[in-house]
Amino acid sequence: MDSPIIPIDMLQAEARAAYARRAGRDDHGFNWHAVDAIAAYQAEWDRCAAAEAAVLKVKPMLAQAGVTPP
């Protein structure tokens, strides 16, 4: 089989929405044997977490420098 049943971009969108509503990394609801879908979902969830962590780390530095964070 060449393409997944659920497109990767849909899995990524679902992961971003889950992260935004503060659902956990493992709260995807996929069957345990959907390892490729779980991996794609968790990779996107991890990217969202890393992006937020980077922003949270930068904001205090900007405030300390007297710059108003966006």
DRENNUTI-221558 format. One record per residue (C-alpha): x, y, z; chain; residue number from 1. Coordinates in Angstrom, 1 decimal. Layout:
BEGIN
<pt px="X" py="Y" pz="Z" cadena="A" num="NUM"/>
...
END
This chain:
BEGIN
<pt px="0.0" py="0.0" pz="0.0" cadena="A" num="1"/>
<pt px="1.5" py="3.3" pz="-1.1" cadena="A" num="2"/>
<pt px="-0.5" py="5.9" pz="0.8" cadena="A" num="3"/>
<pt px="-1.9" py="5.8" pz="4.4" cadena="A" num="4"/>
<pt px="-5.6" py="5.5" pz="5.1" cadena="A" num="5"/>
<pt px="-5.6" py="8.9" pz="6.8" cadena="A" num="6"/>
<pt px="-3.4" py="11.6" pz="5.1" cadena="A" num="7"/>
<pt px="-0.5" py="12.8" pz="7.1" cadena="A" num="8"/>
<pt px="-1.7" py="16.4" pz="6.9" cadena="A" num="9"/>
<pt px="-4.9" py="15.4" pz="8.6" cadena="A" num="10"/>
<pt px="-3.0" py="13.6" pz="11.4" cadena="A" num="11"/>
<pt px="-0.9" py="16.7" pz="11.8" cadena="A" num="12"/>
<pt px="-3.9" py="19.0" pz="12.0" cadena="A" num="13"/>
<pt px="-5.5" py="16.7" pz="14.5" cadena="A" num="14"/>
<pt px="-2.3" py="16.8" pz="16.6" cadena="A" num="15"/>
<pt px="-2.1" py="20.6" pz="16.5" cadena="A" num="16"/>
<pt px="-5.8" py="20.9" pz="17.6" cadena="A" num="17"/>
<pt px="-5.2" py="18.4" pz="20.4" cadena="A" num="18"/>
<pt px="-2.2" py="20.3" pz="21.6" cadena="A" num="19"/>
<pt px="-4.1" py="23.6" pz="21.5" cadena="A" num="20"/>
<pt px="-6.8" py="22.1" pz="23.7" cadena="A" num="21"/>
<pt px="-4.1" py="20.7" pz="26.0" cadena="A" num="22"/>
<pt px="-4.8" py="17.0" pz="25.3" cadena="A" num="23"/>
<pt px="-1.9" py="14.8" pz="26.2" cadena="A" num="24"/>
<pt px="0.6" py="13.3" pz="23.7" cadena="A" num="25"/>
<pt px="-1.0" py="9.9" pz="24.0" cadena="A" num="26"/>
<pt px="-4.6" py="11.0" pz="23.9" cadena="A" num="27"/>
<pt px="-4.9" py="10.3" pz="20.2" cadena="A" num="28"/>
<pt px="-7.5" py="7.5" pz="20.4" cadena="A" num="29"/>
<pt px="-5.9" py="5.4" pz="17.6" cadena="A" num="30"/>
<pt px="-5.8" py="1.6" pz="17.8" cadena="A" num="31"/>
<pt px="-2.5" py="0.4" pz="19.1" cadena="A" num="32"/>
<pt px="-1.5" py="-1.2" pz="15.8" cadena="A" num="33"/>
<pt px="-1.8" py="2.1" pz="13.9" cadena="A" num="34"/>
<pt px="1.9" py="2.7" pz="14.6" cadena="A" num="35"/>
<pt px="2.5" py="5.0" pz="11.6" cadena="A" num="36"/>
<pt px="-0.4" py="7.2" pz="12.4" cadena="A" num="37"/>
<pt px="0.6" py="7.4" pz="16.0" cadena="A" num="38"/>
<pt px="4.1" py="8.3" pz="15.1" cadena="A" num="39"/>
<pt px="3.0" py="11.1" pz="12.7" cadena="A" num="40"/>
<pt px="0.5" py="12.4" pz="15.3" cadena="A" num="41"/>
<pt px="3.1" py="12.4" pz="18.1" cadena="A" num="42"/>
<pt px="5.8" py="13.9" pz="16.0" cadena="A" num="43"/>
<pt px="3.5" py="16.9" pz="15.2" cadena="A" num="44"/>
<pt px="2.5" py="17.1" pz="18.9" cadena="A" num="45"/>
<pt px="6.2" py="17.2" pz="19.8" cadena="A" num="46"/>
<pt px="6.8" py="20.0" pz="17.3" cadena="A" num="47"/>
<pt px="4.0" py="22.0" pz="18.8" cadena="A" num="48"/>
<pt px="5.4" py="21.5" pz="22.3" cadena="A" num="49"/>
<pt px="8.9" py="22.5" pz="21.2" cadena="A" num="50"/>
<pt px="7.6" py="25.6" pz="19.5" cadena="A" num="51"/>
<pt px="5.8" py="26.7" pz="22.6" cadena="A" num="52"/>
<pt px="8.8" py="25.9" pz="24.8" cadena="A" num="53"/>
<pt px="11.0" py="28.1" pz="22.6" cadena="A" num="54"/>
<pt px="8.5" py="31.0" pz="22.8" cadena="A" num="55"/>
<pt px="8.2" py="30.7" pz="26.6" cadena="A" num="56"/>
<pt px="12.0" py="30.7" pz="26.9" cadena="A" num="57"/>
<pt px="12.4" py="33.8" pz="24.7" cadena="A" num="58"/>
<pt px="9.6" py="35.9" pz="26.3" cadena="A" num="59"/>
<pt px="11.4" py="36.4" pz="29.6" cadena="A" num="60"/>
<pt px="14.6" py="37.3" pz="27.8" cadena="A" num="61"/>
<pt px="12.7" py="39.9" pz="25.7" cadena="A" num="62"/>
<pt px="11.0" py="41.4" pz="28.8" cadena="A" num="63"/>
<pt px="14.4" py="41.6" pz="30.6" cadena="A" num="64"/>
<pt px="15.8" py="43.5" pz="27.6" cadena="A" num="65"/>
<pt px="12.8" py="45.9" pz="27.8" cadena="A" num="66"/>
<pt px="11.2" py="44.6" pz="24.6" cadena="A" num="67"/>
<pt px="7.5" py="44.0" pz="24.6" cadena="A" num="68"/>
<pt px="6.8" py="40.4" pz="23.5" cadena="A" num="69"/>
<pt px="4.2" py="39.9" pz="20.8" cadena="A" num="70"/>
END
